Amino acid sequence: MLERSSEPAHGKFLPGTVHKRDAFSETISGHMSEAPATKVVLRRLSGVSPWLRPLAWSLARKEIRGLRAVEGIAGTPTLLRVDREGLLRTWSEGMPLNLAKPKNPAFYRDAARLLAQLRRRGITHNDLAKPQNWLMAPDGHAEIIDFQLATVHRRKGLRYRLMAYEDLRHLLKQKRKFARHLLTPTEKRLLARRSLPSRIWMATGKRLYNFVTRRLFDWSDGEGAGDRFRKDGPAIRDALLAHPHVHAVALSPFSLPARGVGIYAFVVSTLPETELRSLAGRRIELLQPVKALPLHADGTPREDLLELIAMNRLDELEAILTHDPEMRAVVEPIVAERLNLTDRRLREV
């Protein structure tokens, strides 16, 4: 029996953009045929390998329960429909923390409010160490997505308290990474105290998890791209930079239409693409010669901007460039000649 929400979305889901792919699902944004102006998100499970499908639906059922439990909490998605295709939910308008890098104390106060509301309902998210699961909305408030590992606790016993503590620690880790100067003495002490189950997990279960995901599935937590970069990235970069007419190289991940993650190379060079490809070999999917790369003040490439271009996420890119007109002059020529125009456009599912 498939579970269904009490607020079904009407019409047919029309896919538009792939945001994430892994072994257990594909996350796609789009709209319903009867509401073209309203963006929604489908976690699609119908394309999962048959031998992984039971585990994928086990994770989906956790997400279904979590989304129903958080209904009405500002900053969380609303479940709209569940069917054989997967889970349909509302779109969360915001930028992931690894791109937003919030430094405003108001964001962290709102994030703490959000966690407090989850605690009142006995919900722990259990995956807030990933900055991609935190969003900063256009008005600056905090949002949480991806309830695939969430737990709804019947009783607020020891297990609940430990898991809620880890959710809080993971928020503070994001705060330490993006706004260290805002940490209070109490927050610093909390960060230094990892719970006993967490220490046990890091010493035992985490190693098994890494073995299964990285050795067996050749996949890592970094949105599926970590191992491709670890294995092939340095060799691709060295091969290109060995040529005297190649001045800089930046690599970014992007979703492949037939599942998996590809590598997109931005190369500062006057050499033609065909010659650059012969240098890089077959280990790369897309290669774009550019006149210049967007850079940080210290001269290192703006990998956040290049990743948005590689993934064709121009709406999020525009939100950043709106506040940085000087960077726009460097980025717009790269956007105009970008090579990934189709991988995120889908046929109707």
DRENPA-371541 format. One record per residue (C-alpha): residue in three letters; chain; y, z, x. Coordinates in nm, 4 decimals. Example, Ala and Ser with C-alpha at 12.3 -4.5 7.8 and 13.67 -1.06 7.14 Angstrom:
// DRENPA-371541
("Ala" "A" (-0.4500 0.7800 1.2300));
("Ser" "A" (-0.1060 0.7140 1.3670));
//
This chain:
// DRENPA-371541
("Met" "A" (0.0000 0.0000 0.0000));
("Leu" "A" (0.3447 -0.0908 0.1284));
("Glu" "A" (0.6199 0.1654 0.0893));
("Arg" "A" (0.9419 0.0544 -0.0713));
("Ser" "A" (1.2872 0.2058 -0.0785));
("Ser" "A" (1.4500 0.3059 -0.4041));
("Glu" "A" (1.7355 0.0624 -0.3304));
("Pro" "A" (1.5712 -0.2772 -0.2770));
("Ala" "A" (1.7777 -0.5646 -0.1382));
("His" "A" (1.7749 -0.8645 -0.3697));
("Gly" "A" (1.7013 -1.2213 -0.2651));
("Lys" "A" (1.5569 -1.3725 0.0503));
("Phe" "A" (1.6401 -1.2546 0.4013));
("Leu" "A" (1.8071 -1.5319 0.6014));
("Pro" "A" (1.7787 -1.4610 0.9769));
("Gly" "A" (2.0617 -1.5205 1.2193));
("Thr" "A" (2.0442 -1.3330 1.5486));
("Val" "A" (1.7685 -1.1722 1.7558));
("His" "A" (1.8831 -0.8430 1.9065));
("Lys" "A" (1.5633 -0.7112 2.0597));
("Arg" "A" (1.1994 -0.8070 2.1076));
("Asp" "A" (0.9123 -0.5947 2.2284));
("Ala" "A" (0.5376 -0.5735 2.1750));
("Phe" "A" (0.5760 -0.3848 1.8457));
("Ser" "A" (0.8544 -0.5629 1.6572));
("Glu" "A" (1.1450 -0.8037 1.6592));
("Thr" "A" (1.4898 -0.6842 1.5474));
("Ile" "A" (1.6898 -0.9560 1.3717));
("Ser" "A" (2.0260 -0.9483 1.1972));
("Gly" "A" (2.1100 -1.1804 0.9111));
("His" "A" (2.2014 -1.1646 0.5426));
("Met" "A" (2.0421 -1.1853 0.2023));
("Ser" "A" (2.0551 -1.5151 0.0146));
("Glu" "A" (2.2467 -1.3491 -0.2695));
("Ala" "A" (2.4932 -1.1631 -0.0434));
("Pro" "A" (2.5973 -1.3911 0.2462));
("Ala" "A" (2.8952 -1.1738 0.3413));
("Thr" "A" (2.6888 -0.8579 0.3959));
("Lys" "A" (2.5070 -0.8249 0.7280));
("Val" "A" (2.1629 -0.6599 0.7283));
("Val" "A" (1.8889 -0.6017 0.9867));
("Leu" "A" (1.5171 -0.6762 0.9687));
("Arg" "A" (1.2670 -0.5074 1.1974));
("Arg" "A" (1.0081 -0.7831 1.1730));
("Leu" "A" (0.6442 -0.6876 1.2244));
("Ser" "A" (0.4673 -0.9931 1.0833));
("Gly" "A" (0.4635 -1.1634 1.4232));
("Val" "A" (0.3036 -0.8717 1.6079));
("Ser" "A" (-0.0300 -0.9350 1.7781));
("Pro" "A" (-0.3173 -0.8396 1.5388));
("Trp" "A" (-0.4605 -0.5843 1.7802));
("Leu" "A" (-0.1212 -0.4115 1.8122));
("Arg" "A" (-0.0332 -0.4329 1.4420));
("Pro" "A" (-0.1842 -0.0945 1.3408));
("Leu" "A" (0.0218 0.0848 1.6071));
("Ala" "A" (0.3315 -0.1178 1.5175));
("Trp" "A" (0.3033 -0.0169 1.1503));
("Ser" "A" (0.2357 0.3429 1.2507));
("Leu" "A" (0.5730 0.3426 1.4304));
("Ala" "A" (0.7286 0.1620 1.1344));
("Arg" "A" (0.6091 0.4295 0.8926));
("Lys" "A" (0.7799 0.6926 1.1095));
("Glu" "A" (1.0995 0.4906 1.0914));
("Ile" "A" (1.0675 0.4477 0.7145));
("Arg" "A" (1.0337 0.8227 0.6698));
("Gly" "A" (1.3213 0.8901 0.9081));
("Leu" "A" (1.5567 0.6430 0.7411));
("Arg" "A" (1.4829 0.7862 0.3982));
("Ala" "A" (1.5489 1.1359 0.5306));
("Val" "A" (1.8910 1.0464 0.6772));
("Glu" "A" (2.0113 0.8600 0.3684));
("Gly" "A" (2.3729 0.9506 0.2950));
("Ile" "A" (2.4550 1.0798 0.6455));
("Ala" "A" (2.7586 0.8948 0.7817));
("Gly" "A" (2.6686 0.7114 1.1003));
("Thr" "A" (2.3063 0.6319 1.0122));
("Pro" "A" (2.1540 0.3127 0.8636));
("Thr" "A" (2.0283 0.2868 0.5057));
("Leu" "A" (1.6793 0.1555 0.4347));
("Leu" "A" (1.6971 -0.1316 0.1849));
("Arg" "A" (1.3471 -0.2715 0.1556));
("Val" "A" (0.9963 -0.2594 0.3041));
("Asp" "A" (0.7474 -0.5431 0.2611));
("Arg" "A" (0.4845 -0.7295 0.4607));
("Glu" "A" (0.7521 -0.8849 0.6771));
("Gly" "A" (0.8884 -0.5489 0.7944));
("Leu" "A" (1.1760 -0.3058 0.7349));
("Leu" "A" (1.5125 -0.4189 0.6065));
("Arg" "A" (1.8131 -0.1906 0.6612));
("Thr" "A" (2.1904 -0.1997 0.6619));
("Trp" "A" (2.3755 -0.3280 0.9670));
("Ser" "A" (2.5438 -0.0656 1.1869));
("Glu" "A" (2.8769 -0.2000 1.3067));
("Gly" "A" (2.9343 -0.0700 1.6566));
("Met" "A" (2.8958 -0.1175 2.0302));
("Pro" "A" (2.6122 0.0400 2.2354));
("Leu" "A" (2.7226 0.3182 2.4661));
("Asn" "A" (2.6244 0.1300 2.7803));
("Leu" "A" (2.8943 -0.1233 2.6833));
("Ala" "A" (3.1455 0.1001 2.5022));
("Lys" "A" (3.1427 0.3773 2.7686));
("Pro" "A" (3.3379 0.6163 2.5413));
("Lys" "A" (3.5746 0.8605 2.7086));
("Asn" "A" (3.7493 0.9910 2.3972));
("Pro" "A" (3.6455 1.3513 2.3143));
("Ala" "A" (3.6629 1.2623 1.9433));
("Phe" "A" (3.3565 1.0386 1.9822));
("Tyr" "A" (3.1475 1.3212 2.1280));
("Arg" "A" (3.2661 1.5649 1.8611));
("Asp" "A" (3.1531 1.3173 1.5950));
("Ala" "A" (2.8211 1.2635 1.7757));
("Ala" "A" (2.7663 1.6404 1.7729));
("Arg" "A" (2.8487 1.6422 1.4006));
("Leu" "A" (2.5876 1.3729 1.3460));
("Leu" "A" (2.3199 1.5714 1.5299));
("Ala" "A" (2.4112 1.8845 1.3329));
("Gln" "A" (2.3586 1.6977 1.0059));
("Leu" "A" (2.0216 1.5713 1.1255));
("Arg" "A" (1.9258 1.9281 1.2164));
("Arg" "A" (2.0208 2.0552 0.8715));
("Arg" "A" (1.7684 1.8105 0.7248));
("Gly" "A" (1.5005 1.8946 0.9801));
("Ile" "A" (1.5140 1.5542 1.1531));
("Thr" "A" (1.4792 1.4880 1.5246));
("His" "A" (1.5416 1.1384 1.6617));
("Asn" "A" (1.3383 1.1716 1.9843));
("Asp" "A" (1.4798 0.8580 2.1524));
("Leu" "A" (1.8442 0.9369 2.2224));
("Ala" "A" (1.8073 0.9075 2.5984));
("Lys" "A" (1.8616 0.5319 2.5478));
("Pro" "A" (2.2336 0.4533 2.5308));
("Gln" "A" (2.1452 0.1497 2.3159));
("Asn" "A" (2.0468 0.3869 2.0338));
("Trp" "A" (2.3989 0.5319 2.0234));
("Leu" "A" (2.6807 0.3149 1.8897));
("Met" "A" (3.0551 0.3579 1.8910));
("Ala" "A" (3.1914 0.2166 1.5634));
("Pro" "A" (3.5150 0.0130 1.5579));
("Asp" "A" (3.7037 0.3185 1.4285));
("Gly" "A" (3.5640 0.5320 1.7123));
("His" "A" (3.3052 0.7397 1.5247));
("Ala" "A" (2.9441 0.7814 1.6405));
("Glu" "A" (2.6396 0.6072 1.4964));
("Ile" "A" (2.2670 0.6373 1.5664));
("Ile" "A" (2.0109 0.3593 1.5196));
("Asp" "A" (1.6383 0.3004 1.5851));
("Phe" "A" (1.4474 0.5798 1.4102));
("Gln" "A" (1.1111 0.4409 1.5237));
("Leu" "A" (1.0176 0.7650 1.7021));
("Ala" "A" (1.1958 1.0047 1.4638));
("Thr" "A" (1.0196 1.3085 1.3175));
("Val" "A" (1.0925 1.4754 0.9841));
("His" "A" (0.9871 1.8399 1.0177));
("Arg" "A" (0.8589 2.0351 0.7187));
("Arg" "A" (0.9293 2.3638 0.8943));
("Lys" "A" (1.1885 2.4417 1.1569));
("Gly" "A" (0.9447 2.6100 1.3908));
("Leu" "A" (0.9129 2.6040 1.7669));
("Arg" "A" (0.8215 2.2344 1.7857));
("Tyr" "A" (1.1269 2.1384 1.5817));
("Arg" "A" (1.3595 2.3581 1.7888));
("Leu" "A" (1.2334 2.2117 2.1156));
("Met" "A" (1.2729 1.8537 1.9928));
("Ala" "A" (1.6193 1.9215 1.8497));
("Tyr" "A" (1.7165 2.0796 2.1828));
("Glu" "A" (1.6092 1.7631 2.3644));
("Asp" "A" (1.8138 1.5471 2.1244));
("Leu" "A" (2.1181 1.7555 2.2129));
("Arg" "A" (2.0424 1.7340 2.5856));
("His" "A" (2.0184 1.3565 2.5586));
("Leu" "A" (2.3601 1.3419 2.3931));
("Leu" "A" (2.4998 1.5528 2.6755));
("Lys" "A" (2.3379 1.3178 2.9284));
("Gln" "A" (2.5294 1.0299 2.7708));
("Lys" "A" (2.8460 1.2390 2.7882));
("Arg" "A" (2.7792 1.3184 3.1538));
("Lys" "A" (2.7296 0.9498 3.2306));
("Phe" "A" (3.0359 0.8146 3.0505));
("Ala" "A" (3.2770 1.1107 3.0291));
("Arg" "A" (3.1666 1.3724 3.2812));
("His" "A" (3.5122 1.5266 3.2850));
("Leu" "A" (3.4688 1.6339 2.9198));
("Leu" "A" (3.1594 1.8503 2.9834));
("Thr" "A" (3.2119 2.2199 2.9158));
("Pro" "A" (3.0497 2.4927 3.1313));
("Thr" "A" (2.8023 2.5635 2.8487));
("Glu" "A" (2.7079 2.1949 2.8259));
("Lys" "A" (2.6505 2.1814 3.2002));
("Arg" "A" (2.4117 2.4767 3.1736));
("Leu" "A" (2.2239 2.3073 2.8876));
("Leu" "A" (2.1853 1.9920 3.0937));
("Ala" "A" (2.0334 2.1925 3.3755));
("Arg" "A" (1.7696 2.3472 3.1430));
("Arg" "A" (1.5040 2.0969 3.0468));
("Ser" "A" (1.2553 2.2359 2.7959));
("Leu" "A" (0.8991 2.3166 2.9070));
("Pro" "A" (0.7399 2.0381 2.6930));
("Ser" "A" (0.9864 1.7930 2.8444));
("Arg" "A" (0.8894 1.8999 3.1961));
("Ile" "A" (0.5208 1.8678 3.1074));
("Trp" "A" (0.5833 1.5235 2.9546));
("Met" "A" (0.7629 1.4008 3.2676));
("Ala" "A" (0.4771 1.5242 3.4868));
("Thr" "A" (0.1893 1.3921 3.2719));
("Gly" "A" (0.2507 1.1872 2.9553));
("Lys" "A" (0.5443 0.9929 3.1002));
("Arg" "A" (0.3251 0.8710 3.3848));
("Leu" "A" (0.0606 0.7510 3.1386));
("Tyr" "A" (0.3311 0.5865 2.9232));
("Asn" "A" (0.4702 0.4049 3.2285));
("Phe" "A" (0.1221 0.2889 3.3270));
("Val" "A" (0.0498 0.1474 2.9811));
("Thr" "A" (0.3886 -0.0203 2.9287));
("Arg" "A" (0.4522 -0.1405 3.2833));
("Arg" "A" (0.1036 -0.2153 3.4135));
("Leu" "A" (-0.0816 -0.3203 3.0981));
("Phe" "A" (0.2031 -0.4751 2.8953));
("Asp" "A" (0.4235 -0.5724 3.1939));
("Trp" "A" (0.7181 -0.4297 2.9993));
("Ser" "A" (0.9662 -0.1471 3.0493));
("Asp" "A" (1.2112 0.0635 2.8466));
("Gly" "A" (1.5147 -0.1337 2.9550));
("Glu" "A" (1.4972 -0.3524 2.6436));
("Gly" "A" (1.1965 -0.5335 2.7885));
("Ala" "A" (1.3730 -0.6704 3.0970));
("Gly" "A" (1.3224 -0.4102 3.3683));
("Asp" "A" (1.0016 -0.5444 3.5207));
("Arg" "A" (1.1125 -0.9081 3.5281));
("Phe" "A" (1.4175 -0.8009 3.7237));
("Arg" "A" (1.2228 -0.5680 3.9502));
("Lys" "A" (0.9668 -0.8336 4.0382));
("Asp" "A" (1.1656 -1.1561 4.0430));
("Gly" "A" (1.5338 -1.0625 4.0608));
("Pro" "A" (1.5716 -0.9864 4.4343));
("Ala" "A" (1.3767 -1.2990 4.5360));
("Ile" "A" (1.5833 -1.5230 4.3048));
("Arg" "A" (1.9096 -1.3743 4.4293));
("Asp" "A" (1.8097 -1.4033 4.7979));
("Ala" "A" (1.6879 -1.7611 4.7588));
("Leu" "A" (2.0166 -1.8703 4.6031));
("Leu" "A" (2.2449 -1.6775 4.8390));
("Ala" "A" (2.0649 -1.8236 5.1413));
("His" "A" (2.2464 -2.1519 5.0755));
("Pro" "A" (2.5940 -2.1645 5.2373));
("His" "A" (2.7499 -2.3186 4.9259));
("Val" "A" (2.6366 -2.0355 4.6992));
("His" "A" (2.8998 -1.7603 4.7009));
("Ala" "A" (2.7797 -1.5098 4.4394));
("Val" "A" (2.4911 -1.4575 4.1957));
("Ala" "A" (2.4576 -1.2354 3.8871));
("Leu" "A" (2.1391 -1.2105 3.6801));
("Ser" "A" (2.1146 -1.1119 3.3128));
("Pro" "A" (1.8311 -1.0790 3.0579));
("Phe" "A" (1.8074 -1.2714 2.7318));
("Ser" "A" (1.5514 -1.2968 2.4521));
("Leu" "A" (1.3151 -1.5935 2.4595));
("Pro" "A" (1.2381 -1.7749 2.1324));
("Ala" "A" (0.8634 -1.7422 2.1850));
("Arg" "A" (0.8879 -1.3676 2.2559));
("Gly" "A" (0.9573 -1.1883 2.5784));
("Val" "A" (1.2612 -1.1729 2.8033));
("Gly" "A" (1.4008 -1.4447 3.0243));
("Ile" "A" (1.6337 -1.4361 3.3250));
("Tyr" "A" (1.9735 -1.6045 3.3096));
("Ala" "A" (2.1518 -1.6668 3.6428));
("Phe" "A" (2.5291 -1.7076 3.6754));
("Val" "A" (2.5928 -1.8710 4.0125));
("Val" "A" (2.9305 -1.9188 4.1817));
("Ser" "A" (2.8796 -2.2545 4.3506));
("Thr" "A" (2.9932 -2.6181 4.3521));
("Leu" "A" (2.6336 -2.7372 4.3820));
("Pro" "A" (2.4851 -2.9138 4.0771));
("Glu" "A" (2.2535 -2.7162 3.8504));
("Thr" "A" (1.9501 -2.9261 3.9514));
("Glu" "A" (1.9920 -2.8377 4.3177));
("Leu" "A" (2.0475 -2.4697 4.2395));
("Arg" "A" (1.7331 -2.4699 4.0259));
("Ser" "A" (1.5311 -2.6087 4.3125));
("Leu" "A" (1.6520 -2.3165 4.5238));
("Ala" "A" (1.5671 -2.0566 4.2564));
("Gly" "A" (1.2230 -2.1995 4.1778));
("Arg" "A" (1.0349 -2.1615 3.8526));
("Arg" "A" (1.1001 -1.7888 3.8229));
("Ile" "A" (1.4182 -1.8408 3.6216));
("Glu" "A" (1.4773 -1.9737 3.2705));
("Leu" "A" (1.8516 -2.0511 3.2619));
("Leu" "A" (2.0974 -2.1144 3.5439));
("Gln" "A" (2.4700 -2.1749 3.4976));
("Pro" "A" (2.7063 -2.2727 3.7818));
("Val" "A" (3.0447 -2.1017 3.7349));
("Lys" "A" (3.3766 -2.1047 3.9188));
("Ala" "A" (3.4105 -1.7256 3.9222));
("Leu" "A" (3.2404 -1.4115 3.7910));
("Pro" "A" (3.4135 -1.1342 3.5962));
("Leu" "A" (3.4461 -0.8428 3.8364));
("His" "A" (3.5050 -0.4682 3.8344));
("Ala" "A" (3.7929 -0.3293 4.0396));
("Asp" "A" (3.5504 -0.2661 4.3281));
("Gly" "A" (3.4452 -0.6320 4.3355));
("Thr" "A" (3.1029 -0.5943 4.1750));
("Pro" "A" (3.0108 -0.8282 3.8845));
("Arg" "A" (3.0779 -0.7163 3.5257));
("Glu" "A" (2.7110 -0.7253 3.4299));
("Asp" "A" (2.7911 -0.5892 3.0833));
("Leu" "A" (3.0018 -0.8955 2.9992));
("Leu" "A" (2.7583 -1.1399 3.1567));
("Glu" "A" (2.4688 -0.9876 2.9622));
("Leu" "A" (2.6577 -1.0378 2.6357));
("Ile" "A" (2.7147 -1.4037 2.7268));
("Ala" "A" (2.3498 -1.4495 2.8257));
("Met" "A" (2.2371 -1.2997 2.4942));
("Asn" "A" (2.4978 -1.4983 2.2969));
("Arg" "A" (2.6425 -1.1745 2.1566));
("Leu" "A" (2.9939 -1.3123 2.1296));
("Asp" "A" (3.1085 -1.0722 1.8589));
("Glu" "A" (3.0622 -0.7730 2.0914));
("Leu" "A" (3.2119 -0.9682 2.3815));
("Glu" "A" (3.5216 -1.0461 2.1755));
("Ala" "A" (3.5648 -0.6766 2.0933));
("Ile" "A" (3.5872 -0.6009 2.4673));
("Leu" "A" (3.8101 -0.8952 2.5613));
("Thr" "A" (4.0591 -0.8099 2.2878));
("His" "A" (4.1683 -0.5155 2.5035));
("Asp" "A" (4.1500 -0.7036 2.8360));
("Pro" "A" (4.3432 -1.0356 2.8270));
("Glu" "A" (4.3227 -1.0815 3.2045));
("Met" "A" (3.9428 -1.0687 3.1921));
("Arg" "A" (3.9437 -1.3189 2.9053));
("Ala" "A" (4.0853 -1.5877 3.1377));
("Val" "A" (3.7795 -1.5508 3.3635));
("Val" "A" (3.5214 -1.5144 3.0894));
("Glu" "A" (3.6222 -1.7887 2.8445));
("Pro" "A" (3.5266 -2.0803 3.0754));
("Ile" "A" (3.1827 -1.9221 3.1227));
("Val" "A" (3.1418 -1.8784 2.7472));
("Ala" "A" (3.2440 -2.2399 2.6849));
("Glu" "A" (2.9694 -2.3695 2.9157));
("Arg" "A" (2.7018 -2.1118 2.8288));
("Leu" "A" (2.3456 -2.2418 2.8107));
("Asn" "A" (2.1886 -2.0028 2.5616));
("Leu" "A" (2.2952 -2.1507 2.2303));
("Thr" "A" (1.9652 -2.1518 2.0414));
("Asp" "A" (1.7398 -1.8613 2.1349));
("Arg" "A" (1.9155 -1.6258 1.8969));
("Arg" "A" (1.9321 -1.8756 1.6087));
("Leu" "A" (1.6168 -1.8697 1.4001));
("Arg" "A" (1.4502 -2.0774 1.1385));
("Glu" "A" (1.4028 -1.9031 0.8071));
("Val" "A" (1.1218 -1.6496 0.8384));
//
